């Protein structure tokens, strides 16, 4: 376990106008305009964990439980499907030569137009499920690229939305490249949550979708937060959270700690080098949704301004956190949060129990911490195996020590 501080000269600089549109305090207003296209929308709960807080010697913990989001069991439901909705709306408006209201996306007229589109992406699981669900909802064709490490359970969940599945060799980053190359060749639209030079608009849409969750938290929270522990990956969620609070409170925002698997800590390595950089792929991590080896360009630019620390963890911390949230103490509600979804909680528990890191972060009895349970049991078999310390069937994973 290692803690790296963000020492960028850009730290605490305000968001650019474009960045504020994506993740700033007003971004959710743009997203809410599309809610008529999502009639099943409902805010997910913000749960309190006083028992866990007491056990860690801190003032309070809230956790946003995204395992109930849109029936897709992940915060990613807010990103991919929203981006598909925007793309379909824009395409239909061009074809019809008029403004198209979001509610019209559910009509046969617009769905017939959407059938001309094919959207695709590479995924570790949750983003692809969201894109596939959006494509099915609005009438697009959809192709999802899965690398060799994605479990069969997650593949079946994505395929249930009618998406064509294409398996690729290698890791997530390689599947991103193959999806992009295929889309360029076939004339498809790539709906990725990973941005690179020349491809930033659609990943920005995906990140903007996450702002709805932050808007909900602002309405649900009963007190201000001193710390936020949030998952890493390519950085999209972390940047959405960090950028939101930077835009709201500037340098007075909560301390933002990005948590990553030690086996896939590209954000932490980038922070240490003070530049966006990729890392070599290594052994698989049980936190499969966070197994990424290069930061997203848009996310990294925002994180340079808005993140404070980067903490990497061995897999065992995630499994321990999964079990502690499922079998809580002190009267806390039992929460069914998956192995990647608990990474923020795992980071908090690890940090609070390490005296040096605890002191560095200023965690004490006055601290109020926000966590985001980013996914439920999106692979139920894997979740049950981890919960009960059973051997894992998926070749991608190994039981952590």
C-alpha positions in Angstrom: 0.0 0.0 0.0 1.4 3.3 -1.1 0.1 6.9 -0.8 1.1 9.4 -3.5 0.2 13.1 -3.3 -0.8 15.2 -6.3 2.0 17.7 -6.6 0.9 19.1 -10.0 1.3 22.9 -10.4 -2.3 22.8 -11.7 -3.8 21.5 -8.4 -6.7 23.6 -7.3 -6.8 25.6 -10.5 -10.4 26.2 -11.7 -12.0 23.9 -14.3 -12.0 25.2 -17.9 -15.4 26.1 -19.4 -15.4 22.8 -21.3 -14.5 20.8 -18.2 -17.2 22.5 -16.1 -19.8 21.6 -18.7 -18.7 18.0 -18.3 -18.4 17.6 -14.5 -19.1 21.0 -12.9 -21.9 21.9 -10.6 -24.2 22.7 -13.5 -23.6 19.6 -15.5 -26.4 17.7 -14.0 -28.9 20.2 -15.3 -27.9 19.2 -18.8 -28.3 15.5 -18.0 -31.7 16.0 -16.4 -33.0 17.4 -19.7 -32.8 13.8 -21.0 -34.6 12.1 -18.1 -37.9 11.9 -20.1 -36.0 9.3 -22.2 -35.4 7.3 -19.0 -38.8 6.8 -17.3 -37.4 4.3 -14.8 -35.1 6.9 -13.3 -34.9 7.1 -9.5 -32.2 8.4 -7.2 -30.2 5.7 -5.6 -29.9 5.7 -1.7 -27.2 7.4 0.3 -26.6 5.1 3.2 -25.0 5.9 6.6 -22.5 3.5 8.2 -22.1 4.6 11.9 -20.9 1.2 12.9 -18.0 1.2 10.5 -17.2 4.8 11.3 -17.0 4.0 15.0 -14.8 1.0 14.4 -12.4 3.2 12.4 -12.4 6.0 14.9 -13.9 8.6 12.5 -16.9 10.9 12.7 -19.1 9.5 10.0 -19.4 7.6 6.7 -21.9 7.9 3.9 -21.9 5.5 1.0 -23.9 6.0 -2.2 -25.2 2.6 -3.2 -25.2 2.4 -7.0 -26.0 -1.3 -7.1 -29.6 -0.4 -7.7 -29.1 2.0 -10.6 -31.6 1.4 -13.5 -31.6 -2.3 -12.9 -28.0 -2.4 -14.3 -26.4 -2.6 -10.9 -23.8 0.0 -11.5 -23.2 3.8 -11.7 -22.1 3.2 -15.3 -25.8 3.1 -16.2 -25.6 6.9 -15.9 -22.9 7.2 -18.5 -23.0 4.9 -21.5 -26.8 4.9 -21.9 -26.9 8.7 -21.6 -24.3 9.1 -24.3 -26.2 6.8 -26.6 -29.4 8.8 -26.0 -27.5 12.0 -26.9 -26.1 10.5 -30.1 -29.5 9.1 -31.2 -31.1 12.5 -30.5 -28.5 14.3 -32.6 -28.7 11.8 -35.4 -32.5 11.9 -35.5 -32.5 15.7 -35.5 -30.3 15.7 -38.6 -32.5 13.2 -40.4 -35.8 14.9 -39.5 -34.3 18.4 -39.9 -35.9 19.6 -36.6 -35.4 19.6 -32.9 -36.0 16.2 -31.3 -37.2 16.1 -27.7 -35.7 13.4 -25.4 -39.1 11.8 -24.8 -39.3 11.2 -28.6 -36.3 8.7 -28.3 -38.8 6.1 -27.1 -41.1 6.5 -30.2 -41.2 4.2 -33.2 -40.4 7.1 -35.5 -37.1 7.8 -33.8 -36.3 4.2 -33.1 -36.6 3.4 -36.9 -34.0 6.2 -37.5 -31.8 4.9 -34.7 -31.7 1.5 -36.4 -29.4 3.0 -39.0 -26.7 3.4 -36.2 -24.3 0.9 -34.7 -22.6 1.8 -31.5 -19.8 -0.1 -30.0 -17.3 -0.1 -27.2 -14.7 -2.1 -25.3 -15.5 -2.8 -21.7 -14.5 -4.6 -18.5 -18.2 -5.2 -18.0 -20.3 -2.4 -16.6 -19.8 0.3 -19.2 -20.6 -2.1 -22.0 -23.8 -3.2 -20.2 -24.9 0.4 -20.1 -24.1 1.0 -23.7 -25.9 -2.2 -24.7 -28.9 -1.3 -22.6 -29.1 2.2 -24.1 -28.8 0.8 -27.6 -31.7 -1.7 -26.9 -33.8 1.1 -25.4 -33.4 3.5 -28.3 -33.2 1.0 -31.2 -29.5 1.0 -32.2 -27.4 -1.9 -33.2 -24.7 -2.6 -30.7 -21.3 -4.5 -30.7 -19.4 -4.9 -27.5 -15.7 -6.0 -27.4 -14.7 -8.0 -24.4 -11.1 -8.9 -23.6 -10.1 -12.3 -22.4 -10.3 -11.4 -18.7 -14.0 -10.5 -18.6 -16.0 -13.2 -16.9 -18.7 -15.3 -18.6 -21.2 -13.9 -16.1 -20.6 -10.4 -17.3 -20.7 -11.4 -20.9 -24.1 -13.0 -20.5 -25.4 -9.9 -18.7 -24.3 -7.7 -21.7 -25.6 -10.2 -24.3 -29.0 -10.1 -22.6 -29.5 -6.6 -24.0 -29.2 -7.9 -27.6 -25.6 -6.8 -28.1 -23.3 -8.7 -30.4 -20.3 -9.9 -28.4 -16.8 -10.0 -29.8 -14.0 -11.5 -27.7 -10.5 -10.1 -28.1 -7.1 -11.2 -27.1 -5.1 -9.3 -24.5 -6.2 -6.8 -21.9 -8.7 -3.9 -21.7 -6.4 -1.4 -23.3 -5.9 -3.7 -26.3 -9.7 -4.3 -26.6 -10.2 -0.5 -26.7 -7.8 -0.2 -29.6 -9.5 -3.1 -31.5 -13.0 -1.6 -30.9 -11.8 1.8 -32.2 -10.1 0.3 -35.3 -13.2 -1.8 -36.1 -15.6 1.1 -35.7 -13.5 3.3 -38.0 -13.5 0.5 -40.7 -17.2 -0.3 -40.4 -18.5 3.3 -39.9 -19.8 2.6 -36.4 -19.8 5.1 -33.5 -17.5 4.3 -30.6 -19.1 5.1 -27.2 -16.0 4.8 -25.0 -15.5 6.1 -21.4 -11.8 6.4 -22.3 -10.6 9.6 -24.1 -7.5 10.0 -26.2 -6.1 12.6 -28.5 -8.7 13.4 -31.1 -11.4 11.5 -29.3 -12.8 13.4 -26.3 -16.4 14.5 -27.0 -18.2 11.2 -26.4 -16.1 10.2 -23.3 -17.0 13.7 -22.1 -20.7 12.8 -22.5 -20.2 9.6 -20.5 -18.6 11.5 -17.7 -21.3 14.2 -17.8 -23.9 11.4 -17.2 -22.2 10.6 -13.9 -22.9 14.2 -12.7 -26.5 13.2 -12.0 -25.2 11.0 -9.1 -23.3 13.9 -7.6 -26.4 16.1 -7.9 -28.3 13.5 -5.9 -25.6 13.3 -3.3 -25.7 17.1 -2.8 -29.5 16.8 -2.2 -29.3 13.8 0.1 -26.2 14.6 2.3 -27.0 15.9 5.7 -23.6 17.4 6.4 -20.4 18.5 4.6 -17.7 16.0 3.8 -14.0 16.3 4.8 -12.8 13.3 2.7 -13.9 11.3 -0.4 -12.4 7.9 -1.3 -13.3 7.1 -4.9 -12.3 4.3 -7.4 -9.7 4.9 -10.1 -9.8 2.8 -13.3 -9.2 5.1 -16.3 -10.2 8.0 -14.1 -13.7 8.9 -15.5 -15.6 8.5 -12.2 -12.8 10.0 -10.1 -12.6 13.0 -12.3 -16.4 13.5 -12.3 -16.5 13.4 -8.5 -13.3 15.5 -7.9 -14.2 18.0 -10.6 -17.7 18.4 -9.2 -16.5 19.3 -5.7 -13.7 21.5 -7.0 -16.3 23.5 -9.0 -18.5 23.8 -6.0 -16.0 24.6 -3.3 -12.6 25.3 -4.8 -9.6 24.6 -2.6 -12.0 24.2 0.4 -13.4 21.0 -1.1 -13.1 17.6 0.6 -9.8 15.8 0.3 -10.1 13.5 -2.7 -8.3 10.2 -2.5 -8.3 8.0 -5.6 -8.1 4.3 -4.9 -6.6 1.8 -7.3 -5.5 -1.8 -7.4 -1.8 -2.1 -6.9 -1.7 -4.3 -10.0 -3.3 -1.5 -12.2 -2.3 1.8 -10.6 -1.9 3.9 -13.8 -3.3 7.1 -12.2 -1.0 6.8 -9.2 2.0 6.2 -11.4 1.0 9.2 -13.5 0.7 11.4 -10.4 4.1 10.4 -9.2 5.6 11.2 -12.7 3.4 14.4 -12.9 2.3 13.5 -16.3 -0.3 11.1 -17.9 1.5 7.8 -18.5 0.6 4.2 -19.3 2.0 1.2 -17.4 2.8 -2.3 -18.4 0.0 -4.8 -18.0 0.6 -7.3 -15.2 -1.3 -10.0 -13.3 -5.0 -9.7 -13.2 -6.6 -8.0 -10.2 -9.8 -9.1 -8.5 -11.0 -5.5 -8.9 -11.5 -6.2 -12.6 -13.6 -3.1 -13.3 -10.5 -1.0 -12.3 -8.0 -3.1 -14.3 -6.8 -0.3 -16.6 -3.3 0.7 -17.6 -3.6 4.2 -19.1 -5.5 7.2 -17.8 -8.3 8.7 -19.9 -7.0 12.1 -21.3 -10.1 14.2 -20.3 -10.2 12.6 -16.9 -6.5 13.1 -16.2 -6.7 16.8 -17.1 -9.4 17.2 -14.5 -7.7 15.1 -11.9 -4.5 17.2 -12.1 -6.6 20.1 -10.8 -8.9 18.3 -8.4 -7.5 15.1 -6.9 -5.3 15.2 -3.7 -3.9 11.7 -3.2 -3.7 8.3 -4.9 -3.7 5.1 -2.8 -3.0 1.7 -4.2 -4.2 -1.5 -2.6 -3.6 -5.3 -2.8 -6.6 -7.4 -3.7 -7.1 -8.7 -0.2 -8.3 -5.3 1.0 -11.1 -5.3 -1.5 -12.3 -8.8 -0.5 -12.2 -7.8 3.2 -14.2 -4.6 2.5 -16.8 -6.6 0.4 -17.2 -9.0 3.3 -17.4 -6.2 5.9 -20.1 -4.4 4.1 -22.1 -7.5 3.5 -21.8 -8.6 7.2 -21.7 -5.3 9.0 -21.3 -4.5 12.7 -22.8 -1.9 14.9 -26.2 -1.9 13.3 -25.1 -0.8 9.8 -27.3 -1.9 6.9 -25.9 -4.9 5.0 -24.8 -3.9 1.5 -24.3 -6.1 -1.5 -21.5 -4.3 -3.3 -19.1 -6.0 -5.7 -15.4 -6.4 -5.6 -14.6 -3.3 -7.7 -17.4 -1.3 -6.1 -15.9 -1.6 -2.7 -12.5 -0.2 -3.6 -13.2 3.2 -2.1 -14.4 1.6 1.2 -11.3 -0.7 1.1 -9.1 2.4 0.7 -10.7 4.1 3.7 -10.4 1.0 5.9 -6.8 0.5 4.9 -5.9 4.2 5.4 -7.6 4.5 8.7 -5.7 1.4 10.0 -2.3 2.7 8.9 -1.1 5.4 11.4 1.2 7.1 9.0 -1.4 7.4 6.2 -4.1 8.2 8.6 -2.1 11.2 9.9 -1.2 12.3 6.4 -4.8 12.4 5.3 -6.0 14.0 8.6 -8.5 11.2 9.4 -9.8 11.6 12.9 -13.0 11.7 15.0 -14.2 14.8 13.2 -13.8 13.4 9.7 -16.9 12.9 7.6 -16.3 10.5 4.6 -18.1 10.0 1.4 -17.8 6.6 -0.4 -19.4 5.4 -3.6 -20.4 1.8 -3.9 -20.1 1.8 -7.7 -21.6 -1.6 -8.4 -23.7 -4.3 -7.0 -23.0 -8.0 -7.5 -22.7 -7.7 -11.3 -21.2 -11.2 -11.4 -23.3 -13.0 -8.8 -21.2 -16.2 -8.9 -18.0 -14.3 -8.4 -19.5 -12.2 -5.6 -20.6 -15.3 -3.7 -17.2 -17.0 -4.1 -15.5 -13.9 -2.7 -18.0 -13.4 0.1 -17.5 -17.0 1.3 -13.8 -17.4 0.5 -14.5 -20.1 -2.1 -12.3 -20.9 -5.1 -13.0 -18.7 -8.1 -14.3 -20.3 -11.3 -13.2 -17.4 -13.5 -9.7 -17.9 -14.9 -9.2 -14.2 -14.8 -9.2 -14.0 -11.0 -7.2 -15.6 -8.3 -8.1 -15.8 -4.6 -6.2 -13.0 -2.9 -4.0 -13.8 0.0 
